[in-house]
């Protein structure tokens, strides 16, 4: 039991440290980092000939994927954003993003998400690549999120064909994360 408490304590401390570092980034540092992820992301997209992408909208100074989203939208690629599942607590649905602010709303956590429209839902098995936010990561592809488990539960339901890519700042990578059995590793991590 003490080992479990120790792991949880380490994870919470790491979350706090990384969130504070993120909040202290200047606007220029955020813009520079967001732009620097485009080239490596596009290389992976080309490698996998992907067309359907799940992204996120940044919250609490998470690295911003909007420059990459705009690049892909200009190429007529399909972009999907997560929505809190209305019936399956703790899970995510992915809704087609039409690049319109009017089609977004704040969820119960204060995070922007598309307005739920069942006609715009894409089943998880039809996504090619999912780009996830992260609080911290390590060189083995482990990801530490905000602690709600939404992405871990969602990724656990996906096929092995879905490419999972974490996006973050360089300082968010540590040597080794304290991991739990439910943590879902990523295929790639791109740091800006």
Secondary structure, DSSP 8 states (H G I E B T S, - for coil): -HHHHHHHHHHHHHHHHHHHHHHT--HHHHHHHHHHHHHHHHHHHHHHT--EEEE----TT----HHHHHHHHHTT-EEEEEEE-SSSTT-EEEEE--S-GGGEEE-TTS-EEE---GGGB--GGG-SEEEE--SEEETTS-EE-SSS-HHHHHHHTS-TTSEEEEEE-GGGEES-----TT----SEEEE-
